[in-house]
């Protein structure tokens, strides 16, 4: 019975083409790059805020 269901699944969903797959991977990479940059910017901002709030102590404590 298993083969019959596998065959049905194959018919329903055609395989993704190489070009389509590469495009999807590229979209994911771009998204990750953007979110990572935004996250690092927020982190730097939080770092500056901590140094302002806690004075000179924030630097040595974090390292």
MDAnalysis code that builds the backbone (N, CA, C; Angstrom):
import MDAnalysis as mda
import numpy as np

u = mda.Universe.empty(189, n_residues=63, atom_resindex=np.repeat(np.arange(63), 3), trajectory=True)
u.add_TopologyAttr("name", ["N", "CA", "C"] * 63)
u.add_TopologyAttr("resid", np.arange(1, 64))
u.add_TopologyAttr("resname", ["UNK", "UNK", "UNK", "UNK", "UNK", "UNK", "UNK", "UNK", "UNK", "UNK", "UNK", "UNK", "UNK", "UNK", "UNK", "UNK", "UNK", "UNK", "UNK", "UNK", "UNK", "UNK", "UNK", "UNK", "UNK", "UNK", "UNK", "UNK", "UNK", "UNK", "UNK", "UNK", "UNK", "UNK", "UNK", "UNK", "UNK", "UNK", "UNK", "UNK", "UNK", "UNK", "UNK", "UNK", "UNK", "UNK", "UNK", "UNK", "UNK", "UNK", "UNK", "UNK", "UNK", "UNK", "UNK", "UNK", "UNK", "UNK", "UNK", "UNK", "UNK", "UNK", "UNK"])
u.atoms.positions = np.array([
    [0.836, -1.223, 0.000],
    [0.000, 0.000, 0.000],
    [0.865, 1.266, 0.000],
    [2.027, 1.168, 0.623],
    [2.860, 2.362, 0.780],
    [3.236, 2.969, -0.571],
    [3.565, 2.099, -1.513],
    [3.971, 2.588, -2.834],
    [2.857, 3.359, -3.517],
    [1.625, 2.866, -3.341],
    [0.483, 3.543, -3.965],
    [0.379, 4.983, -3.467],
    [0.526, 5.179, -2.153],
    [0.417, 6.535, -1.589],
    [1.584, 7.404, -2.027],
    [2.770, 6.800, -2.066],
    [3.937, 7.556, -2.535],
    [3.719, 8.043, -3.961],
    [3.135, 7.163, -4.788],
    [2.873, 7.541, -6.167],
    [1.900, 8.702, -6.224],
    [0.846, 8.648, -5.402],
    [-0.149, 9.730, -5.389],
    [0.501, 11.055, -5.005],
    [1.363, 11.016, -3.995],
    [2.032, 12.241, -3.537],
    [2.881, 12.806, -4.675],
    [3.613, 11.930, -5.364],
    [4.453, 12.349, -6.490],
    [3.608, 13.078, -7.547],
    [2.436, 12.521, -7.855],
    [1.583, 13.115, -8.885],
    [1.094, 14.494, -8.456],
    [0.759, 14.603, -7.176],
    [0.161, 15.850, -6.703],
    [1.184, 16.985, -6.685],
    [2.433, 16.679, -6.284],
    [3.433, 17.738, -6.123],
    [4.616, 17.531, -7.044],
    [4.672, 18.258, -8.135],
    [5.821, 18.106, -9.033],
    [7.098, 18.600, -8.350],
    [8.213, 18.030, -8.737],
    [9.478, 18.402, -8.090],
    [9.840, 19.846, -8.436],
    [10.491, 20.515, -7.491],
    [10.895, 21.900, -7.689],
    [12.113, 21.939, -8.604],
    [12.075, 22.840, -9.573],
    [13.197, 22.958, -10.503],
    [14.425, 23.532, -9.825],
    [15.582, 23.286, -10.409],
    [16.844, 23.776, -9.832],
    [16.864, 25.301, -9.728],
    [16.428, 25.966, -10.773],
    [16.456, 27.434, -10.791],
    [15.544, 27.986, -9.697],
    [14.372, 27.360, -9.577],
    [13.408, 27.792, -8.565],
    [13.992, 27.608, -7.167],
    [14.674, 26.475, -6.972],
    [15.276, 26.162, -5.679],
    [16.365, 27.183, -5.352],
    [17.203, 27.499, -6.335],
    [18.288, 28.463, -6.136],
    [17.713, 29.833, -5.780],
    [16.617, 30.215, -6.454],
    [15.984, 31.509, -6.184],
    [15.455, 31.543, -4.754],
    [14.855, 30.442, -4.319],
    [14.325, 30.373, -2.956],
    [15.457, 30.495, -1.941],
    [16.563, 29.793, -2.186],
    [17.712, 29.869, -1.277],
    [18.252, 31.294, -1.210],
    [18.292, 31.962, -2.357],
    [18.791, 33.339, -2.418],
    [17.891, 34.259, -1.595],
    [16.563, 34.067, -1.725],
    [15.614, 34.878, -0.944],
    [15.841, 34.676, 0.548],
    [16.051, 33.423, 0.951],
    [16.294, 33.133, 2.366],
    [17.578, 33.813, 2.830],
    [18.634, 33.694, 2.003],
    [19.911, 34.313, 2.368],
    [19.770, 35.820, 2.548],
    [19.074, 36.465, 1.609],
    [18.872, 37.912, 1.704],
    [18.125, 38.275, 2.968],
    [17.085, 37.492, 3.281],
    [16.293, 37.763, 4.486],
    [17.155, 37.637, 5.733],
    [17.964, 36.578, 5.792],
    [18.823, 36.355, 6.955],
    [19.819, 37.504, 7.090],
    [20.413, 37.926, 5.965],
    [21.361, 39.041, 6.003],
    [20.696, 40.293, 6.569],
    [19.494, 40.609, 6.060],
    [18.793, 41.818, 6.512],
    [18.485, 41.750, 8.001],
    [17.914, 40.639, 8.454],
    [17.525, 40.532, 9.862],
    [18.754, 40.538, 10.757],
    [19.850, 39.901, 10.294],
    [21.070, 39.868, 11.102],
    [21.623, 41.276, 11.263],
    [21.646, 42.042, 10.157],
    [22.141, 43.425, 10.232],
    [21.303, 44.247, 11.205],
    [19.983, 44.102, 11.117],
    [19.095, 44.854, 12.002],
    [19.341, 44.461, 13.460],
    [19.521, 43.171, 13.698],
    [19.750, 42.678, 15.055],
    [21.054, 43.227, 15.617],
    [22.119, 43.209, 14.800],
    [23.412, 43.709, 15.262],
    [23.333, 45.212, 15.561],
    [22.572, 45.944, 14.755],
    [22.404, 47.372, 14.992],
    [21.708, 47.599, 16.335],
    [20.673, 46.811, 16.604],
    [19.954, 46.930, 17.885],
    [20.890, 46.611, 19.046],
    [21.736, 45.591, 18.850],
    [22.660, 45.175, 19.899],
    [23.642, 46.307, 20.222],
    [24.163, 46.949, 19.176],
    [25.103, 48.057, 19.372],
    [24.419, 49.204, 20.111],
    [23.151, 49.449, 19.745],
    [22.385, 50.509, 20.379],
    [22.199, 50.203, 21.874],
    [21.863, 48.958, 22.179],
    [21.663, 48.545, 23.567],
    [22.966, 48.697, 24.347],
    [24.075, 48.376, 23.699],
    [25.395, 48.492, 24.307],
    [25.671, 49.954, 24.680],
    [25.419, 50.856, 23.731],
    [25.631, 52.287, 23.991],
    [24.757, 52.747, 25.150],
    [23.486, 52.308, 25.144],
    [22.556, 52.715, 26.191],
    [23.047, 52.244, 27.553],
    [23.543, 50.989, 27.600],
    [24.037, 50.436, 28.866],
    [25.217, 51.258, 29.382],
    [26.112, 51.649, 28.467],
    [27.268, 52.431, 28.896],
    [26.840, 53.796, 29.411],
    [25.818, 54.385, 28.780],
    [25.323, 55.681, 29.229],
    [24.665, 55.545, 30.600],
    [23.852, 54.499, 30.758],
    [23.117, 54.299, 32.001],
    [24.040, 53.967, 33.164],
    [24.939, 53.005, 32.933],
    [25.750, 52.476, 34.032],
    [27.114, 53.143, 34.120],
    [27.376, 54.071, 33.230],
    [28.663, 54.751, 33.266],
    [29.772, 53.846, 32.766],
    [30.960, 54.035, 33.275],
    [32.131, 53.306, 32.786],
    [32.114, 51.839, 33.202],
    [31.265, 51.477, 34.162],
    [31.243, 50.104, 34.649],
    [30.759, 49.114, 33.585],
    [29.879, 49.547, 32.696],
    [29.271, 48.634, 31.726],
    [30.326, 47.972, 30.841],
    [31.328, 48.729, 30.416],
    [32.358, 48.176, 29.549],
    [33.086, 46.993, 30.173],
    [33.760, 47.199, 31.321],
    [34.521, 46.101, 31.943],
    [33.626, 44.922, 32.350],
    [32.414, 45.200, 32.785],
    [31.527, 44.115, 33.230],
    [31.188, 43.185, 32.076],
    [30.962, 43.759, 30.918],
    [30.534, 42.948, 29.791],
    [31.686, 42.111, 29.231],
    [32.877, 42.596, 29.295],
    [34.004, 41.876, 28.672],
    [34.567, 40.807, 29.592],
])
